[in-house]
Amino acid sequence: MGQNNWVDYVGTIAARIIVVGLVQGVGFRPFVHRLASRLGLRGYVVNTGGSEVEIWVEGPDKKVSKFIELLEEEKPPPAIIEEKRVEIHEPAGYTSFNIMPSRRKLIRRSNIPPDFAICSDCLREILDPGNRRYRYAFNSCAWCGPRYSMMYDIPYDRVNTSMKKYRLCPECLKEYSDLGNTRRYHAQGISCPVDGPRLKLYDSNWDEVRAQDPIREAAKILDDGYIVAIKGLGGYHLAALASDDDIVRRLRERKKRPHKPFAVMVLDTVIAEKLVYLDEKARRLLESPQAPILLLPKRKDTPVSKLVSPGMAYEGVFRAYTGLHYLFLMETRDRFAIMTSGNIHGEPMCRDEECVKEKLSGIADYFLVHDREIVHRVDDSVMRFTDGEPVFIRRSRGYAPLWIRIKRSLSREIIGFGADQSNAAAIGFEDKIVLTPYIGDMDHPRAQEDLLYEIGFLRRAYRVERPVIAYDKHPGYLSSGLAKRYAEEEDLDAIPVQHHYAHVLGAAYDVGLEGIIVGIAIDGTGYGDDGGIWGGEIIVFDTRSPWYERAGHLKPHRITGERDVVYPARYLYSILLDIYGVEANTIVKRLGLEDLVSGGLKEYKAVSRLIEMGHSIFTTSTGRFLDAVSSLLRICWERTYEGEPAIMLENNSKPPPIKDVSAEIISDNGKIIIDTDPIIESAIDLLYNHSYSRGRIAYTVQYVLGHALGEAAMIICEKYGCDGIVVSGGAGVNSLIVRGIRSAADRVFLPRKTPLGDGGIAFGQVIAADLIVSSKKLLQRD
């Protein structure tokens, strides 16, 4: 009979159904078995080699049609059905319905399951003294628990995970075999205190601390003021009291992390409400199976130490997303604690004991360790609200490696190697792009190893044989060098992609825009097509071809080197020289800016000499401009982590914007130049007059910058007849800038599925490379 519409058939029929989406690792096969048995149908369900599911059902036509209908209506909570291909066949004569052993053969590619937060049912069990899983830290079921972090291979079966070494006890085996057990029948990752992972607590010498309950003992140790390293789902956390200044200070000293905010894990949203302000959108995100870290406004009476996120108006909070974390926090006095990545500042998070002994022994006092292997490092996802919209800062646990579907069928399989900061790679095939979990900054060898490891896993899982390699055009990027060597070793085609084009092209595909689009790319730095340092760009492009044009940008100023990034007052001085010439020194003295650099006026003069000698390069960077304003307003004048001065500028802003402050929009040889010098001049005049607070000036600068970007984008949009405006780049998360853009422009979109920062670059690289490949094919045909 073959592939046809099943409604054309009557009598006894058979249907072969291929289901694509998130259908492995979510209790889908057990659900199918229960549904088929309930309807009296015969056949089988089986996991196949691309993370898809194959179903064969046969029986009366009306029951088969009902089965297909209920697949959608009654599927397990975490399951996602994206495609359902139905073929009608002659019945094969099955006498029962069974779950068949998984097959390696790939029929259709499907989603690899991410890790899920503990569900309410599993949580209820570990809190019930009468339940055999009472206080069991690793409780999970078909709907929740670790998935990707413990997978060696696909299909998702126990034998392909780090749970394979734990043999089910008779009680667990009984649950696993019980068709009527909704949450544990054929659930691959289940375990209990008898047969599951074991916990141990060690001191700083790695001698075991004998305790009847290691979790209770670790919580007591935390309350006594010690720092505890905890092995979690996708890596180690460092836990410490968040309410004690001295302990937070000690953690900062040991971790060599002077100012960057720590995340705070809370027992639940009831505790979260004591720390931050929650609305329904925030509550839903925190309570979701993804359970990301979410940046939310602090309560004035928060019990959290100000040293946890110094100078910030927002706290990064997330809920206890495993049984282990919940039981641990439940025993602490505060019911919340710092839960930050277990790493040395700037290095990847540790995921095994060897790394912990080498890297964390000088930071943590105690170590709460379990014996389940973490196969994939999976950092916590981080989100915030930008102008009221949830956006990703980091897309990882709970979301990766779920694919993102695009409105385009890729002509080739493509791997994007991403950027050097906040790296994540991407693999594209068909109409899907899979972003890896967060990898981190490429200047550490372990991050480079992790990048290749994750690419290798996804290539094997999705049978990606001869991909095109896409990489950032920056000749000095480590990720680019890695990509080119990778391509050379495997004899693969490699295509460079301009950084900001990847940003805005990816953003357009993220939100489903098609046609001529204007992209506002605002970030720290990126290698420009002219060899300069870009970062405040308006790019017009066509989503259907590789054509793009740099149609506008911020007015460039000179930067003399990396020290200008660390001490942004140096770059501010460069701007002042361009605006005021020799009078720049007078302004520095009048505003008392000498102490913003260690060398005082001598250092500013050194900047001037470097510029005169030609030892500088022009940049249009939005990040550097914001950093310069942050130093001008004495909000933050030393960068100790990525984006710090600009982040602090937004956090210390006070509405509303001050009137009569604006940038100048200039047309220069067909390009739109946004001259930000008038903004700086206005800010200086306002500081001289002492008529407004620094917070009001800060708000005004960012809002006016956004308004100018929006105004320029609309001019370009009208010129080219665009179909929408997208905003991307690290500075695109700034609510005040986005608000300013939207005050001047229509149809402005932010990416919702990918990070605005460099964690989303690989997504855009994949699309850009495919457009280039496709255009070459068209030229060859012509």
ZIFEN-V515114 format. One record per residue. N is the residue number from 1. OMEGA is omega in whole degrees, -180 to 180 (NA if undefined). Layout:
((N,OMEGA) (N,OMEGA))
//
This chain:
((1,176) (2,-175) (3,-180) (4,176) (5,-175) (6,-178) (7,179) (8,-173) (9,177) (10,-179) (11,179) (12,-178) (13,172) (14,177) (15,171) (16,-173) (17,174) (18,-176) (19,-179) (20,180) (21,172) (22,-172) (23,171) (24,180) (25,-178) (26,-180) (27,-175) (28,180) (29,176) (30,177) (31,180) (32,180) (33,-180) (34,-178) (35,180) (36,180) (37,179) (38,-178) (39,179) (40,-180) (41,-178) (42,179) (43,-177) (44,169) (45,-175) (46,169) (47,177) (48,-161) (49,177) (50,-176) (51,175) (52,178) (53,175) (54,179) (55,170) (56,175) (57,176) (58,-178) (59,179) (60,-174) (61,-179) (62,179) (63,176) (64,179) (65,177) (66,178) (67,-179) (68,178) (69,-176) (70,175) (71,180) (72,-171) (73,-172) (74,-177) (75,179) (76,-176) (77,-177) (78,-174) (79,175) (80,176) (81,180) (82,180) (83,178) (84,-179) (85,-175) (86,174) (87,178) (88,-178) (89,169) (90,177) (91,-178) (92,177) (93,176) (94,-179) (95,179) (96,177) (97,-176) (98,167) (99,-177) (100,174) (101,-177) (102,-180) (103,179) (104,-176) (105,178) (106,174) (107,174) (108,176) (109,179) (110,-174) (111,169) (112,-174) (113,172) (114,176) (115,-180) (116,174) (117,179) (118,-179) (119,-177) (120,179) (121,179) (122,178) (123,179) (124,-179) (125,-176) (126,177) (127,-177) (128,-179) (129,-180) (130,-178) (131,-178) (132,176) (133,179) (134,179) (135,177) (136,-169) (137,-172) (138,-179) (139,177) (140,178) (141,-179) (142,-174) (143,-174) (144,175) (145,-178) (146,175) (147,-175) (148,-175) (149,-178) (150,-178) (151,171) (152,-172) (153,170) (154,2) (155,180) (156,174) (157,-177) (158,-178) (159,180) (160,-180) (161,178) (162,172) (163,-173) (164,-177) (165,-179) (166,-179) (167,-177) (168,175) (169,-179) (170,-179) (171,179) (172,179) (173,177) (174,177) (175,-178) (176,-176) (177,-174) (178,-179) (179,-177) (180,180) (181,-171) (182,-172) (183,-175) (184,176) (185,178) (186,176) (187,-167) (188,-172) (189,-173) (190,177) (191,180) (192,-179) (193,-178) (194,-170) (195,-172) (196,179) (197,-178) (198,178) (199,172) (200,179) (201,-179) (202,175) (203,-175) (204,176) (205,-176) (206,168) (207,-177) (208,174) (209,-178) (210,-179) (211,178) (212,178) (213,-178) (214,-179) (215,178) (216,-178) (217,179) (218,178) (219,178) (220,179) (221,177) (222,180) (223,178) (224,174) (225,-179) (226,178) (227,-176) (228,172) (229,-176) (230,175) (231,-175) (232,-174) (233,-176) (234,-179) (235,-180) (236,168) (237,167) (238,-177) (239,178) (240,176) (241,-180) (242,-174) (243,-174) (244,-178) (245,-176) (246,-179) (247,178) (248,179) (249,180) (250,178) (251,179) (252,-180) (253,-178) (254,-177) (255,-177) (256,-178) (257,-169) (258,-172) (259,-174) (260,-177) (261,171) (262,173) (263,179) (264,176) (265,-180) (266,179) (267,-178) (268,-177) (269,174) (270,177) (271,-179) (272,-178) (273,176) (274,-176) (275,-173) (276,175) (277,-178) (278,165) (279,-175) (280,179) (281,180) (282,-179) (283,-180) (284,179) (285,-179) (286,-177) (287,-179) (288,175) (289,179) (290,175) (291,-179) (292,164) (293,-176) (294,179) (295,-176) (296,-178) (297,-179) (298,168) (299,180) (300,-178) (301,-179) (302,177) (303,-179) (304,177) (305,178) (306,-179) (307,178) (308,177) (309,-172) (310,177) (311,-175) (312,175) (313,-176) (314,174) (315,174) (316,-177) (317,172) (318,-175) (319,176) (320,-171) (321,171) (322,176) (323,180) (324,-180) (325,-179) (326,-179) (327,179) (328,-178) (329,180) (330,-177) (331,-179) (332,-177) (333,-174) (334,-171) (335,171) (336,-179) (337,168) (338,176) (339,-175) (340,-177) (341,179) (342,-179) (343,166) (344,-176) (345,179) (346,180) (347,177) (348,177) (349,177) (350,176) (351,177) (352,-173) (353,178) (354,178) (355,-178) (356,-180) (357,-179) (358,-169) (359,-170) (360,-177) (361,178) (362,-179) (363,-177) (364,176) (365,-179) (366,-175) (367,176) (368,-166) (369,170) (370,-172) (371,174) (372,-179) (373,170) (374,-174) (375,179) (376,172) (377,-180) (378,179) (379,178) (380,173) (381,180) (382,179) (383,174) (384,174) (385,176) (386,-175) (387,176) (388,-178) (389,176) (390,179) (391,180) (392,164) (393,176) (394,179) (395,-175) (396,-175) (397,178) (398,-177) (399,179) (400,10) (401,174) (402,-179) (403,176) (404,-179) (405,-179) (406,-180) (407,-179) (408,171) (409,-178) (410,-179) (411,178) (412,169) (413,-171) (414,173) (415,174) (416,-177) (417,175) (418,-177) (419,-178) (420,178) (421,177) (422,-171) (423,163) (424,178) (425,179) (426,173) (427,-179) (428,176) (429,-179) (430,177) (431,-173) (432,174) (433,-179) (434,174) (435,174) (436,167) (437,178) (438,179) (439,179) (440,-177) (441,-171) (442,-178) (443,175) (444,-178) (445,-179) (446,177) (447,177) (448,177) (449,179) (450,179) (451,180) (452,179) (453,-179) (454,176) (455,-180) (456,179) (457,-177) (458,175) (459,180) (460,-177) (461,-176) (462,176) (463,180) (464,-169) (465,-174) (466,-177) (467,166) (468,180) (469,177) (470,-177) (471,-179) (472,-176) (473,-178) (474,-176) (475,-178) (476,-178) (477,176) (478,179) (479,179) (480,177) (481,178) (482,-179) (483,-179) (484,176) (485,179) (486,-180) (487,-179) (488,-179) (489,-177) (490,179) (491,-179) (492,175) (493,180) (494,-174) (495,175) (496,-180) (497,179) (498,-171) (499,-174) (500,172) (501,177) (502,178) (503,-171) (504,177) (505,177) (506,179) (507,-180) (508,179) (509,177) (510,-176) (511,174) (512,178) (513,179) (514,177) (515,180) (516,-175) (517,172) (518,-179) (519,175) (520,-178) (521,-176) (522,-179) (523,-178) (524,180) (525,174) (526,-177) (527,-177) (528,178) (529,179) (530,-179) (531,179) (532,178) (533,178) (534,178) (535,174) (536,-166) (537,168) (538,-173) (539,175) (540,-175) (541,179) (542,-179) (543,-176) (544,-178) (545,-180) (546,-179) (547,169) (548,-179) (549,174) (550,-172) (551,180) (552,178) (553,174) (554,175) (555,-178) (556,171) (557,-172) (558,176) (559,-171) (560,179) (561,-176) (562,-180) (563,177) (564,178) (565,-179) (566,179) (567,-170) (568,176) (569,176) (570,178) (571,175) (572,-180) (573,176) (574,178) (575,-180) (576,177) (577,180) (578,-176) (579,-169) (580,-177) (581,-176) (582,179) (583,179) (584,-180) (585,178) (586,180) (587,178) (588,-179) (589,-176) (590,-180) (591,177) (592,-176) (593,-176) (594,-174) (595,179) (596,173) (597,-173) (598,-178) (599,179) (600,-177) (601,179) (602,-180) (603,176) (604,178) (605,177) (606,176) (607,180) (608,-180) (609,179) (610,180) (611,-180) (612,-178) (613,179) (614,179) (615,180) (616,178) (617,-180) (618,175) (619,176) (620,-172) (621,173) (622,-180) (623,-179) (624,178) (625,-180) (626,178) (627,-180) (628,179) (629,179) (630,178) (631,178) (632,-178) (633,180) (634,176) (635,176) (636,-176) (637,171) (638,-178) (639,178) (640,173) (641,-173) (642,175) (643,-172) (644,-177) (645,180) (646,178) (647,-180) (648,178) (649,179) (650,-176) (651,-178) (652,-179) (653,180) (654,179) (655,-2) (656,178) (657,179) (658,-179) (659,174) (660,170) (661,-178) (662,170) (663,178) (664,178) (665,-175) (666,173) (667,-176) (668,-180) (669,177) (670,178) (671,176) (672,178) (673,176) (674,-179) (675,-178) (676,-179) (677,178) (678,177) (679,179) (680,180) (681,179) (682,180) (683,180) (684,177) (685,180) (686,177) (687,178) (688,-173) (689,-179) (690,-176) (691,180) (692,178) (693,177) (694,177) (695,177) (696,179) (697,179) (698,179) (699,-176) (700,-178) (701,-177) (702,180) (703,-179) (704,175) (705,178) (706,-180) (707,180) (708,177) (709,179) (710,179) (711,179) (712,179) (713,180) (714,177) (715,180) (716,180) (717,179) (718,-180) (719,-174) (720,-178) (721,-172) (722,-180) (723,179) (724,-180) (725,176) (726,177) (727,177) (728,-175) (729,-175) (730,179) (731,179) (732,177) (733,-176) (734,-176) (735,-175) (736,177) (737,-180) (738,177) (739,178) (740,177) (741,-177) (742,176) (743,-178) (744,-173) (745,179) (746,175) (747,180) (748,-175) (749,172) (750,176) (751,-177) (752,-176) (753,-178) (754,178) (755,176) (756,-179) (757,-172) (758,174) (759,178) (760,-176) (761,-176) (762,178) (763,179) (764,178) (765,-180) (766,-178) (767,-180) (768,180) (769,179) (770,177) (771,179) (772,179) (773,-179) (774,-179) (775,177) (776,177) (777,180) (778,179) (779,179) (780,179) (781,179) (782,NA))
//
